Amino acid sequence: MNPLEPGDSIPARGRILLRAAASIDASRAIAPAAVLVEDGRIVATDSPQVVGTPRADRIIDLPSEIVCPAMVNAHAHLDLTRLGPIACDAGFDAWLDTIRTRRPTEADDITEAVRAGIAASLRGGVAAVGDISGDRDLVAASTFAESGLAGTAFIEFFGIGRREMAAVSAIRRFDAGPNPVREAPGFRLGIQPHAPYSCGPSVYAAAAATARPVSTHLAETPAEAGFTKTGTGPFLDLLQRIGGITDDTGAVAVSGRHPIDQLLEITPARPWLVAHLNYPSEPDEDANARSGRFEGLARAGITVAFCPRASRFLGHPLPGHPGHPWRSLLEAGVEVALGTDGMPCLDTPDRLGTLDEIRLLHEDARDLDPTTLLRMATTAGATGLGLDPAAFTLAPGPIAGLLAIETDATRPIEGLFEGRTPPRWLLGPDRGIAAGGSSFHRVAASSSDTMPP
């Protein structure tokens, strides 16, 4: 390995030639590769023969590393970073209740948890995050805003049954502002109706009407469809335990439709970003119901944020159900991005990133073009978060961040997926460039507290 010294990232000014074992982004993989960078912009990426020997202020040889763009984490819960893994042995509803009661609620605790999540994201090679901010006082969102990372802080709302109209009013007040969190190019405040079992249809309609970015958990478990169709099951039990939600009979009014169908009936001001989608149909439905929902998602321009490691940790797919439909979604024209979910269901307590997600997916997708997985970890997430996908490629132009990852020098593309080495930053992340602008205000790449060695 021939690493740069800690803190010795590529300067914002100057002309640097990287000669690497390989390069990869959402469109192509090249081995070996040469990447020419000038003033923090990609000038050329190709084979060494094509790039040749251009004028350069510095040449950096990376014979055992692969170069790629910074990555995007389309779905995360940064405020849960300090909770650590929480077993799901008692069922998802019980696991969810544990998260609800253990998540930080004091401002200082939320701040420290989100800062830990930001540091873990940087160690994971992530330049942009779709974070679910769980506190209404916007402490998590404020901490995210100060980080310099790009993305959206989706403010989480709950409201079903007797609390539904209160949530609608809260969303309208939030949208009308003002609020203490400063938005900027590359960073926005969005809205997160938590899920169809915790938010009624009018809450989704209110969120959709704001023109803000909107995300939600959708079709995460089979019990979710059972609840929205019949109003029964473990989620009803959870709502009854919370109290003050069900009516005098102990029931909650529901739409009677599958969660995806329920969502597709709402026309949002901008396309949804939906997380999980583990169970797009029920075992007793025919294939047309499943394919029809995929076509509806594609027509609506919805991005699905799939979290492979969290899905496996939480026991999906459950017996009697097929695996996640991410390949079928791609074939149907749905953009599928990768997310991590939260640290309570991950196996990398030191980092939070989608590189580990593509490594898991690759285990069962060795037949797939590897650039498809890079697309899911980079440009698809950028699209879902309203960022500039081009800033997360190695095409000529500004780049939101540049990574180097140790690999097998004899099989550098395969080695990227088969290894476990964390990424390191060559160019620190830049929020302005992620938004489609031009900026040199990159997140500092020299801090040992935030950057990998």
Secondary structure, 3 states (H helix, E strand, C coil): CCCCCCCCCCCCCCEEEEEEEEEECCCCEECCEEEEEECCEEEEEECHHHHCCCCCCEEEEEEEEEEEECEEEEEECHHHHHHCCCCCCCCHHHHHHHHHHHCCCCHHHHHHHHHHHHHHHHHCCEEEEEEEECCCCCHHHHHHHHHCCEEEEEEEECECHHHHHHHHHHHHHHHHCCCCCCCECCEEEEEEECCCCCECHHHHHHHHCCCCCEEEEECCCHHHHHHHHHCCCHHHHHHHHHCCCCCCCCCCCCCCCCHHHHHHCCCCCCCCEEEECCCCCCCCCCHHHHHHHHHHHHHCCCEEEECHHHHHHCCCCCCCCCCCCHHHHHHCCCEEEECCECHHHCCCCCCCCCHHHHHHHHCCCCCCCHHHHHHHHCHHHHHHCCCCHHHHCCCCEECCCEEEEECCCCCHHHHHHHCCCCCEEEECCCHHHHCCCCCCCCCCCCCCCCCCC
